[in-house]
């Protein structure tokens, strides 16, 4: 595994863990009627690499699943990140 691919994997693991935890924290805050994580922050975390964690967090915590723009944005992000990872592996990066 190249150094660049290793860095990408570390980055994606961190972003996906953060995204998953953000969805869990926001669901907990919603139940407690307290300060919430902005929707833009949840979506941006997915777009910037936490797409798998966001998708898993949405389904695991049953949070934001009724919002079409969350399903679409996270779904497109999963597809694009999968394509990028596949391209990197194909190129041997």
HELIX and SHEET records of a PDB file:
HELIX    1   1 UNK A    3  UNK A   32  1                                  30    
HELIX    2   2 UNK A   39  UNK A   45  1                                   7    
HELIX    3   3 UNK A   46  UNK A   50  3                                   5    
HELIX    4   4 UNK A   51  UNK A   61  1                                  11    
HELIX    5   5 UNK A   68  UNK A   91  1                                  24    
END                                                                             
